Amino acid sequence: MCIDYRELNKVTIKNRYPLPCIDDLFDQLQGSSYYSKIDLRSGYHQLRIQEEDIPKTAFRTKYGHYEFLVMPFGLTNAPAVFMDLMNRVCKPYLDKFIIVFIDDILIYSKTQEEHKEHLQLALELLRQEKLYAKLSKCDFWIREVQFLGHVVNEQGIHVDKSKIEAIKNWEAPKTPTEVRQFLVLAGYYRRFIEGFSKIAQPLTALTHKDKKYLWTDKQEDAFQLLKQKLCSAPILSLPGGTDDFVVYCDASIQRLGCVLMQREKVIAYASRQLKVHEKNYTTHDLELGAVIFALKIWRHYLYGTKFTIYTDHKSPQHIFEQKELNMRQRRWLELLNDYECAIKYHPGKANVVADALSRKSTTKPKRVRALQLTIHPNLPEQIHTAQVNALKAENLAAESLRGMEQQLEVKADGLHYFMERVWFHITETYETL
């Protein structure tokens, strides 16, 4: 039951206790293989209200007048208060083998032996604090867990397919409000989508107050492409330690794009559209602005570590030697001095990932010849089996892949991809597929 407490919330002094960043929570899971998830039973109702505040929760029904003795849903400070409680309760083990988001508790371990010990400690802690879980919503000793709209396993982070169903069946928005609702939901998974801001730009334009709402083929194409990207989102790796981070940055006259990688695996994508005043920046400032954009959003990964930044423009690598700087460049240089980074030039043709985030394709379509193929239903399974056989230790020892196996990426369908294409190793196995 949720009461409309809007009037009470207007006069309530806001509790500014910070809720944890979801990306930071997932970063704690690096190297883990065993999980248990605990969901508290009506978590808010397990916290009593102070006597003097009970009358403030009063509400009326056809059965009479009632007041809450426990914390109800709908109060503006309820999430912050409960988050504070859970952080204090779980403090001995927080970020060691427990992460908490309001009433969701995740226990993670690297081995079965560790997990047995960790789970026992966590359950004993809840018993001591008299916090009760709902067994039907708990999962124990699992290798893959659904948590905060994502699926996590030892391979990395996936988009939760059950959440994507709502996006897959979403009808075309008819008002700016409906467009905003769709973009909010899609934006929750933007770290999985290469070039999110570029794809969403036609939809974002419809949310501007000074623009007439007009749904055209351009918006429909962007809408369908965004849904398609979300339904086929790749697996993102969890960062392993604080070494070997590489950032690829690029800027265009429309948007900024960057990619965070570690040991040739993608950790996250990021992009955004240029603000009105930024469209007047010089090319040098735009490229440098893309670097600053990456440093700000991934500060929690990069601060205090040695890493390399690649751009497809030569001028940013000389920013530390530049004598004449405008005020904006001075501010950026001050921020750059906080990091131990090396800025290097990377040709645009080689910097394809970040370049794709910031630019529209200018390549003319090539002439192609139509080809009709019959695809058998079990073809993906056969490809997967052949890939697994090719990557077995004995096969790798016999046949050199020249390090290509390190660059393969496993996506949601379970297949290995190289440069966004299904990977085939040249063996006799594929001749019969």
C-alpha positions as CSV (number, residue, x, y, z in Angstrom):
1,M,0.0,0.0,0.0
2,C,1.3,3.4,-1.0
3,I,-0.2,6.7,0.3
4,D,-0.1,10.0,-1.5
5,Y,2.3,12.0,0.7
6,R,3.0,14.8,-1.8
7,E,1.8,17.5,0.5
8,L,3.8,16.1,3.4
9,N,6.9,15.7,1.2
10,K,6.7,19.4,0.2
11,V,7.4,20.5,3.8
12,T,9.8,17.8,4.7
13,I,13.5,18.7,5.0
14,K,15.3,16.5,2.5
15,N,17.7,13.9,3.7
16,R,20.7,14.2,1.3
17,Y,22.2,10.8,2.2
18,P,23.7,9.5,-1.1
19,L,22.4,6.4,-2.8
20,P,25.2,4.3,-4.3
21,C,26.2,4.5,-8.0
22,I,25.0,1.3,-9.7
23,D,28.1,1.2,-11.9
24,D,30.3,1.3,-8.7
25,L,28.4,-1.6,-7.2
26,F,29.0,-3.8,-10.2
27,D,32.7,-3.0,-10.2
28,Q,33.0,-4.7,-6.8
29,L,32.0,-8.0,-8.5
30,Q,35.2,-8.4,-10.5
31,G,36.5,-12.0,-10.3
32,S,33.4,-13.4,-8.6
33,S,31.7,-16.6,-9.7
34,Y,29.2,-17.5,-6.9
35,Y,26.3,-15.3,-5.9
36,S,23.4,-15.2,-3.4
37,K,20.7,-12.6,-3.5
38,I,18.6,-11.6,-0.5
39,D,15.5,-9.5,-0.8
40,L,14.1,-8.1,2.5
41,R,10.4,-8.6,3.2
42,S,8.7,-5.2,3.0
43,G,11.9,-3.6,3.9
44,Y,10.6,-0.2,4.8
45,H,8.0,-1.7,7.2
46,Q,10.9,-3.2,9.3
47,L,11.9,0.2,10.5
48,R,9.8,1.9,13.2
49,I,8.8,5.5,13.1
50,Q,9.5,7.8,16.1
51,E,6.5,8.4,18.3
52,E,6.2,12.1,17.6
53,D,6.2,11.5,13.8
54,I,3.5,8.8,13.8
55,P,0.6,11.4,13.4
56,K,2.2,12.8,10.3
57,T,1.6,9.5,8.4
58,A,-2.2,9.6,9.0
59,F,-4.5,8.7,6.2
60,R,-8.2,8.0,5.9
61,T,-10.1,5.2,4.2
62,K,-13.7,4.1,4.2
63,Y,-12.9,1.9,7.1
64,G,-11.7,4.8,9.3
65,H,-8.6,6.8,10.2
66,Y,-5.2,5.1,10.4
67,E,-1.6,5.9,11.2
68,F,1.6,4.1,10.3
69,L,3.8,2.7,13.2
70,V,6.5,1.7,10.7
71,M,8.0,3.6,7.8
72,P,5.5,3.6,4.8
73,F,6.3,3.8,1.1
74,G,5.9,7.2,-0.5
75,L,7.8,9.3,1.9
76,T,10.5,11.4,0.3
77,N,13.2,10.5,2.8
78,A,12.4,6.7,3.0
79,P,15.0,5.5,0.4
80,A,17.8,7.6,2.0
81,V,16.9,6.5,5.6
82,F,16.7,2.8,4.7
83,M,19.9,3.0,2.7
84,D,21.7,4.6,5.7
85,L,20.3,1.7,7.9
86,M,21.5,-1.0,5.6
87,N,25.0,0.6,5.2
88,R,25.4,0.7,9.0
89,V,24.1,-2.9,9.4
90,C,26.4,-4.3,6.7
91,K,29.4,-2.1,7.4
92,P,31.7,-4.9,8.6
93,Y,31.4,-6.7,5.2
94,L,30.4,-3.9,2.9
95,D,32.3,-4.0,-0.5
96,K,34.2,-7.1,0.8
97,F,31.7,-9.7,-0.2
98,I,28.4,-7.8,0.2
99,I,26.9,-5.0,-1.8
100,V,23.6,-3.3,-0.9
101,F,21.1,-1.2,-2.8
102,I,18.2,-0.2,-0.5
103,D,16.5,-3.5,0.4
104,D,18.5,-5.7,-2.2
105,I,21.5,-7.5,-0.8
106,L,24.0,-9.3,-3.0
107,I,26.6,-11.7,-1.6
108,Y,29.5,-12.6,-4.0
109,S,32.5,-14.9,-3.8
110,K,35.2,-16.3,-5.9
111,T,35.0,-19.9,-4.7
112,Q,32.4,-22.3,-3.2
113,E,34.3,-22.4,0.1
114,E,34.4,-18.6,0.3
115,H,30.7,-18.4,-0.5
116,K,29.7,-20.8,2.2
117,E,31.5,-18.7,4.8
118,H,30.3,-15.4,3.3
119,L,26.7,-16.5,3.2
120,Q,26.8,-17.7,6.8
121,L,28.2,-14.4,8.0
122,A,25.6,-12.4,6.1
123,L,22.6,-14.4,7.3
124,E,23.9,-14.3,10.9
125,L,24.2,-10.5,10.6
126,L,20.6,-10.2,9.5
127,R,19.5,-12.4,12.3
128,Q,21.3,-10.3,14.9
129,E,19.7,-7.1,13.5
130,K,16.3,-8.8,13.3
131,L,15.9,-8.1,9.6
132,Y,13.7,-10.6,7.7
133,A,14.0,-11.8,4.1
134,K,11.3,-13.0,1.7
135,L,12.4,-16.5,0.8
136,S,10.5,-16.6,-2.5
137,K,12.5,-13.6,-3.8
138,C,15.9,-14.9,-2.6
139,D,18.4,-16.9,-4.7
140,F,21.2,-18.9,-3.1
141,W,24.3,-20.5,-4.6
142,I,23.8,-19.4,-8.2
143,R,26.4,-18.8,-10.9
144,E,24.4,-16.0,-12.7
145,V,22.3,-13.4,-10.9
146,Q,19.8,-10.8,-11.8
147,F,20.5,-7.6,-9.9
148,L,19.3,-4.0,-10.5
149,G,18.1,-4.7,-14.0
150,H,21.3,-6.5,-15.1
151,V,22.5,-10.1,-15.3
152,V,25.9,-10.7,-13.8
153,N,28.1,-13.8,-14.2
154,E,31.8,-14.5,-14.4
155,Q,31.9,-13.4,-18.0
156,G,30.7,-9.9,-17.2
157,I,27.5,-7.8,-17.2
158,H,24.6,-8.4,-19.5
159,V,21.3,-6.6,-20.1
160,D,18.5,-8.4,-18.3
161,K,16.3,-9.8,-21.0
162,S,13.2,-9.7,-18.9
163,K,13.6,-6.0,-18.6
164,I,14.2,-5.6,-22.3
165,E,10.8,-7.2,-23.1
166,A,9.1,-3.9,-22.1
167,I,11.3,-2.1,-24.6
168,K,10.8,-4.6,-27.4
169,N,7.0,-4.3,-27.2
170,W,7.0,-0.5,-26.8
171,E,4.7,1.3,-29.2
172,A,5.8,4.4,-31.0
173,P,5.5,7.4,-28.7
174,K,2.7,9.9,-29.4
175,T,3.7,12.8,-27.1
176,P,7.0,14.3,-25.9
177,T,6.3,12.9,-22.4
178,E,6.1,9.4,-23.9
179,V,9.4,10.0,-25.7
180,R,11.0,11.0,-22.4
181,Q,9.7,7.9,-20.7
182,F,11.2,5.7,-23.4
183,L,14.6,7.5,-23.3
184,V,14.7,7.2,-19.5
185,L,14.3,3.5,-19.7
186,A,16.7,3.1,-22.6
187,G,19.2,5.4,-21.1
188,Y,19.5,3.1,-18.0
189,Y,21.4,0.7,-20.4
190,R,23.3,3.4,-22.4
191,R,26.7,2.0,-21.2
192,F,26.0,-1.1,-23.3
193,I,25.1,0.8,-26.5
194,E,27.8,2.1,-28.8
195,G,26.8,5.6,-30.1
196,F,23.8,5.9,-27.9
197,S,23.6,9.7,-28.2
198,K,23.8,9.6,-32.0
199,I,21.0,7.0,-32.3
200,A,18.8,8.8,-29.8
201,Q,19.4,12.3,-31.2
202,P,16.2,12.4,-33.4
203,L,14.1,11.3,-30.4
204,T,15.8,13.8,-28.0
205,A,15.0,16.7,-30.3
206,L,11.3,15.9,-29.9
207,T,11.5,16.6,-26.1
208,H,12.6,20.3,-26.6
209,K,9.9,22.7,-25.5
210,D,10.4,25.1,-28.5
211,K,10.0,22.3,-31.1
212,K,6.8,21.0,-32.7
213,Y,6.2,17.3,-32.1
214,L,6.5,15.7,-35.5
215,W,7.0,11.9,-35.8
216,T,8.7,11.1,-39.2
217,D,10.6,8.2,-40.7
218,K,13.7,9.6,-39.2
219,Q,12.3,9.3,-35.6
220,E,10.8,5.9,-36.4
221,D,14.2,4.6,-37.7
222,A,15.9,5.8,-34.5
223,F,13.2,4.3,-32.3
224,Q,13.5,0.9,-33.9
225,L,17.3,0.9,-34.1
226,L,17.5,1.8,-30.4
227,K,15.2,-1.1,-29.5
228,Q,17.2,-3.4,-31.7
229,K,20.5,-2.3,-30.1
230,L,19.1,-2.9,-26.6
231,C,17.8,-6.4,-27.5
232,S,21.3,-7.4,-28.9
233,A,23.5,-5.6,-26.4
234,P,27.0,-7.0,-25.9
235,I,28.5,-8.4,-22.7
236,L,30.6,-5.8,-20.9
237,S,33.6,-6.9,-19.0
238,L,34.1,-6.0,-15.3
239,P,37.4,-4.2,-14.6
240,G,40.1,-6.4,-13.3
241,G,42.3,-4.4,-11.0
242,T,43.5,-0.8,-11.7
243,D,46.1,-1.4,-14.4
244,D,46.1,-1.4,-18.2
245,F,43.2,1.0,-18.7
246,V,43.0,2.6,-22.2
247,V,40.6,5.4,-23.3
248,Y,39.8,6.1,-26.9
249,C,38.3,9.5,-27.5
250,D,36.9,11.3,-30.6
251,A,34.8,14.4,-31.3
252,S,32.8,15.7,-34.2
253,I,30.7,18.8,-34.8
254,Q,27.7,17.0,-33.3
255,R,28.8,14.9,-30.4
256,L,31.6,13.4,-28.2
257,G,32.4,9.7,-27.9
258,C,34.7,7.6,-25.9
259,V,35.4,4.0,-25.0
260,L,37.0,2.6,-21.8
261,M,38.9,-0.6,-22.4
262,Q,41.2,-2.8,-20.3
263,R,43.3,-5.5,-21.8
264,E,41.5,-5.2,-25.2
265,K,38.1,-5.8,-23.5
266,V,35.4,-3.1,-23.5
267,I,34.4,-1.9,-20.0
268,A,32.0,0.8,-21.0
269,Y,30.8,3.1,-23.8
270,A,29.9,6.8,-23.4
271,S,28.8,9.5,-25.7
272,R,26.8,12.7,-25.6
273,Q,25.6,15.5,-27.9
274,L,27.3,18.8,-27.9
275,K,25.8,21.7,-26.0
276,V,24.9,24.8,-28.0
277,H,27.9,26.8,-27.0
278,E,30.3,23.8,-27.6
279,K,29.4,23.8,-31.3
280,N,31.5,27.0,-31.6
281,Y,34.6,25.2,-30.2
282,T,37.7,24.8,-32.5
283,T,38.7,21.3,-33.5
284,H,41.5,21.3,-31.0
285,D,39.1,22.2,-28.1
286,L,36.5,19.7,-29.2
287,E,39.1,16.9,-29.2
288,L,40.4,18.0,-25.8
289,G,36.8,18.3,-24.6
290,A,36.2,14.6,-25.5
291,V,39.2,13.7,-23.3
292,I,37.9,15.8,-20.4
293,F,34.4,14.2,-20.8
294,A,36.0,10.7,-20.5
295,L,38.0,11.7,-17.4
296,K,35.0,13.1,-15.6
297,I,32.6,10.1,-16.2
298,W,35.3,7.5,-15.5
299,R,37.1,9.2,-12.7
300,H,36.4,6.4,-10.3
301,Y,38.3,4.0,-12.6
302,L,41.2,6.3,-13.7
303,Y,42.1,8.5,-10.7
304,G,45.3,7.4,-9.1
305,T,46.2,4.9,-11.9
306,K,48.5,5.1,-15.0
307,F,46.6,4.9,-18.3
308,T,46.8,6.0,-21.9
309,I,44.4,8.2,-23.9
310,Y,44.2,7.9,-27.6
311,T,42.8,10.6,-29.9
312,D,42.7,10.9,-33.7
313,H,44.0,14.5,-33.5
314,K,47.6,15.4,-32.8
315,S,47.2,18.6,-30.9
316,P,45.9,17.3,-27.6
317,Q,49.1,15.4,-26.9
318,H,50.9,18.7,-26.8
319,I,48.6,20.4,-24.4
320,F,51.2,20.1,-21.5
321,E,53.8,22.0,-23.7
322,Q,51.4,24.7,-25.0
323,K,52.4,28.1,-23.7
324,E,49.4,30.2,-24.7
325,L,46.1,28.9,-23.2
326,N,42.7,30.4,-23.0
327,M,40.7,30.2,-19.7
328,R,38.8,27.1,-20.8
329,Q,42.0,25.3,-21.7
330,R,43.6,26.4,-18.4
331,R,40.7,24.8,-16.4
332,W,41.1,21.6,-18.4
333,L,44.8,21.5,-17.9
334,E,44.3,21.8,-14.2
335,L,42.0,18.8,-14.3
336,L,44.5,16.8,-16.5
337,N,47.2,17.4,-14.0
338,D,45.3,15.4,-11.4
339,Y,45.7,12.3,-13.6
340,E,48.8,10.2,-14.5
341,C,47.9,9.8,-18.1
342,A,49.7,9.8,-21.5
343,I,47.9,11.4,-24.4
344,K,48.8,9.8,-27.7
345,Y,47.8,10.2,-31.3
346,H,45.9,7.4,-32.9
347,P,44.9,7.7,-36.6
348,G,41.1,8.1,-37.2
349,K,41.0,4.9,-39.3
350,A,42.5,2.9,-36.4
351,N,40.3,4.6,-33.8
352,V,37.2,3.1,-35.2
353,V,35.3,2.4,-31.9
354,A,35.3,5.9,-30.5
355,D,35.0,7.4,-34.0
356,A,31.7,5.5,-34.5
357,L,30.3,7.0,-31.3
358,S,30.8,10.6,-32.5
359,R,30.3,10.5,-36.3
360,K,27.7,9.5,-38.8
361,S,28.9,7.2,-41.6
362,T,30.0,9.0,-44.7
363,T,30.9,5.9,-46.7
364,K,28.8,5.5,-49.8
365,P,27.1,2.1,-50.1
366,K,29.0,-0.4,-52.2
367,R,27.4,-2.5,-55.0
368,V,26.3,-5.9,-53.8
369,R,24.9,-9.0,-55.4
370,A,21.9,-10.6,-53.9
371,L,22.4,-14.1,-52.5
372,Q,19.7,-16.4,-51.2
373,L,20.7,-18.7,-48.4
374,T,18.8,-21.3,-46.4
375,I,19.6,-21.0,-42.7
376,H,18.8,-24.1,-40.6
377,P,17.3,-23.5,-37.1
378,N,20.2,-25.2,-35.3
379,L,22.9,-23.3,-37.2
380,P,23.8,-21.0,-34.2
381,E,24.2,-24.1,-32.0
382,Q,26.5,-25.7,-34.5
383,I,28.6,-22.6,-34.8
384,H,28.9,-22.3,-31.0
385,T,30.0,-26.0,-30.8
386,A,32.6,-25.5,-33.5
387,Q,33.9,-22.3,-31.8
388,V,34.2,-24.1,-28.5
389,N,36.2,-27.0,-30.1
390,A,38.5,-24.6,-31.9
391,L,39.3,-22.8,-28.6
392,K,40.1,-25.9,-26.7
393,A,43.6,-25.9,-25.2
394,E,44.8,-28.8,-27.3
395,N,43.6,-27.1,-30.5
396,L,45.1,-23.8,-29.6
397,A,48.5,-25.5,-29.0
398,A,48.3,-27.2,-32.4
399,E,47.1,-24.2,-34.4
400,S,48.4,-20.7,-33.8
401,L,45.6,-18.1,-33.8
402,R,48.3,-15.3,-33.6
403,G,46.7,-14.0,-30.4
404,M,43.3,-13.5,-32.0
405,E,41.6,-15.5,-29.2
406,Q,42.3,-12.6,-26.9
407,Q,40.3,-10.2,-29.0
408,L,37.2,-12.3,-29.3
409,E,34.1,-11.0,-27.6
410,V,31.3,-13.2,-26.3
411,K,27.8,-11.7,-26.8
412,A,24.4,-12.4,-25.4
413,D,23.7,-15.2,-27.9
414,G,26.8,-17.1,-26.6
415,L,28.8,-16.8,-29.9
416,H,32.3,-15.4,-30.2
417,Y,32.6,-12.2,-32.2
418,F,35.6,-10.5,-33.8
419,M,35.1,-6.9,-34.9
420,E,31.3,-7.2,-34.5
421,R,31.2,-10.3,-36.8
422,V,30.7,-13.9,-36.0
423,W,34.1,-15.6,-35.7
424,F,34.9,-18.7,-37.8
425,H,38.2,-20.6,-37.5
426,I,39.3,-22.2,-40.7
427,T,38.7,-25.9,-40.0
428,E,37.0,-28.7,-41.8
429,T,34.2,-28.6,-39.2
430,Y,32.5,-25.6,-40.8
431,E,32.3,-27.2,-44.2
432,T,29.3,-29.3,-43.1
433,L,27.4,-26.5,-41.3
